[in-house]
């Protein structure tokens, strides 16, 4: 009986760890999607109006359009 409880506790820990990992990666993907959308909006503004938004440096936005070597 004692071995069964030990095995059940490990299984519960594994499930808890998997749940935490799933939530972590879900939140990470939501965050990265939001950051990508903000940067794409800044690039769009630069492409249309040739001015960088106040939160971004002109060099950062201009380097996104520069040819890569």
N, C-alpha and C positions, 0 to 999 in steps of 0.2 A: 504494500500500500504506500509506503514511504517513497519508493522509486516512482510510482505513478504520479504522486503529487509533485515531485521534483520535475518530472517530464512535462506535466501540465503547466507548471510555472514557467518553464523555458518556452513552451509554445505560446503562452500568453505574452511573454516578453518579446518574442519574435513578431507576433501580430501587432503589438504596440509599436515596435520599431518600424515595421513596414507602414503602419498608418502614419507615423510621424514623418517618415521619408516621403510618402505620397503627398502629404500636405505641404511639406517643404518644397518639393519640386513643382507642385501646383502654384504655390505663391510665387516661386521664382519665375515661372513661365509668365504669370500675369504681370509681374514687375518688369521683366525684360520686354514684354510686348508693349507695355505703356511707355517705357523709355525709348524703344524703337519708333513708336508713333510720334513721340515728341520730337525726336531728331529728324524724322521724315518731314514733319510739319515745318521745322526750321529750314530744312533744305528747300522745301517748296517756296517758302517766303523769300529765301535768297534767290531762287531761280526766277521768281516773278518780279521782285522789286529791287534786287541787287543790294539788299541791306540785311545784315544779320540781326536776329532778335537780340534784345539786351542781355539775355542770359548766356549767349554764346559769343565766343570771340570770332572776329572776322577771319582770322587765319584758320581756325578750325573748320568753319563752313566752307571757305574757299578751297581748302585742301581736299575736301570731299569731292570737288569737281575737277581737281587737277589730274592730269594723266599719270597713271602709275608706271613707274619704270622698274 
